[in-house]
Amino acid sequence: MCPIAQDAQLPQDDETRRLLAAFEACRAEELAAADQLLKPRHSMLYPAYTRLADALGAIRRKCNDIRLAIRAHRKEMRDEGK
């Protein structure tokens, strides 16, 4: 489940807003890199293409780490409210 879809369910503190902003920036970076891979320039050489694919993998891992941090923070907030 996308962490941004749960925004209306929980009150937001500074940490939540910071994590969501980081996730949105990371996601935009991921979409841009994926678009470059889907529509490569005709002059792009294979080594450049593989570097871009590796960079996309690193960006996706970073986005997943942020997504997990959001989930953990929200779980922590829910547990504190009990």
C-alpha positions in Angstrom: 0.0 0.0 0.0 1.3 3.4 -0.9 2.2 5.4 2.3 0.8 8.6 0.9 -2.7 7.1 0.6 -2.9 6.9 4.4 -2.4 10.6 5.0 -6.0 11.4 5.9 -6.1 8.6 8.5 -3.4 9.8 10.9 -2.5 13.2 12.3 0.8 14.4 10.8 3.8 15.5 12.9 7.0 17.0 11.7 8.7 13.6 11.2 5.8 12.3 9.1 5.8 15.4 6.9 9.6 15.2 6.5 9.4 11.5 5.5 6.5 12.1 3.0 8.5 15.0 1.4 11.5 12.8 1.1 9.4 10.0 -0.4 7.8 12.3 -2.9 11.2 13.7 -4.0 12.6 10.1 -4.3 9.5 9.0 -6.3 9.9 11.8 -8.7 13.5 11.0 -9.2 12.6 7.3 -9.7 10.0 8.2 -12.3 12.4 10.4 -14.2 15.1 7.7 -14.3 12.5 5.1 -15.4 11.3 7.4 -18.2 14.9 7.8 -19.4 15.3 4.0 -19.5 12.0 3.5 -21.3 12.8 6.2 -23.9 16.5 6.2 -24.3 18.3 8.6 -26.7 19.4 7.0 -29.9 22.9 8.0 -29.2 23.0 6.4 -25.7 25.7 3.7 -25.5 25.2 0.5 -23.7 27.6 1.4 -20.8 25.5 4.6 -20.2 22.3 2.6 -20.3 23.6 0.1 -17.8 24.8 2.9 -15.4 21.3 4.4 -15.7 19.7 1.0 -14.9 22.0 0.6 -11.9 21.1 4.1 -10.7 17.4 3.3 -11.0 17.9 0.3 -8.9 19.6 2.4 -6.2 16.9 5.0 -6.3 14.2 2.3 -5.9 16.0 0.8 -2.9 16.2 4.3 -1.4 12.4 4.9 -2.0 11.6 1.5 -0.5 13.7 2.4 2.6 11.8 5.6 3.0 8.5 3.8 2.5 9.5 1.4 5.3 10.5 4.2 7.6 7.1 5.9 7.0 5.3 2.6 7.8 7.4 2.1 11.0 6.8 5.7 12.1 3.1 5.4 11.6 3.0 2.1 13.5 4.9 3.8 16.3 2.4 6.7 16.3 -0.6 4.2 16.4 1.0 2.3 19.3 1.6 5.4 21.3 -2.1 6.3 20.9 -3.3 3.1 22.4 
